[in-house]
Amino acid sequence: MDGLLNEDDPILPAMDDSLAGEQGLAANVSSSIMPIATNKDGGLKKISKAVTTGDFEDLMTFTEEKLKTIRDEIMAGHVEVNPYRKMDSSGENACMYCAYRGICRFDTRLPGNAYRMIEKLSDDDVLRKVREENESSDDDAPRKVREEIE
């Protein structure tokens, strides 16, 4: 998921003057500063990067819980080298951006060193997994969902 806006936010028109209509959002407009566009009725087009207030709250809850889990893992000494690699033609991986690449002991030529493969998920799939995680009371669930999403 890229950057998101709350589609229910009443201040969207104030964030970009080109979106301001008489009663909310103007019709048939694309923002040059935000990832949203409107249809002929002034509603958001499907290409807009916006979610409902409920979805936004679900994402925030998931993120807060994920941060707590990561914090707890670090505090418990779990700081394994575990980089990702995208499952697409780009071959992008975490090592490409890592400031510690020169001193890291990760090497795919060594036994036990392998990338975590990340599959591209649709926004709907991400939200579904986030909701499942938020509803789960299983203490291991944050780790399981994180592994699936990553």
HELIX and SHEET records of a PDB file:
HELIX    1   1 LEU A   12  MET A   15  1                                   4    
HELIX    2   2 ASP A   17  LEU A   19  5                                   3    
HELIX    3   3 THR A   53  MET A   75  1                                  23    
HELIX    4   4 ALA A   94  TYR A   97  5                                   4    
HELIX    5   5 ASP A  123  GLU A  135  1                                  13    
HELIX    6   6 ALA A  141  ILE A  149  1                                   9    
SHEET    1   A 2 LEU A   5  ASN A   6  0                                        
SHEET    2   A 2 ALA A  50  VAL A  51  1                                        
SHEET    1   B 2 ALA A  20  GLY A  21  0                                        
SHEET    2   B 2 GLY A  24  LEU A  25 -1                                        
SHEET    1   C 2 TYR A  84  LYS A  86  0                                        
SHEET    2   C 2 ARG A 116  ILE A 118  1                                        
END                                                                             
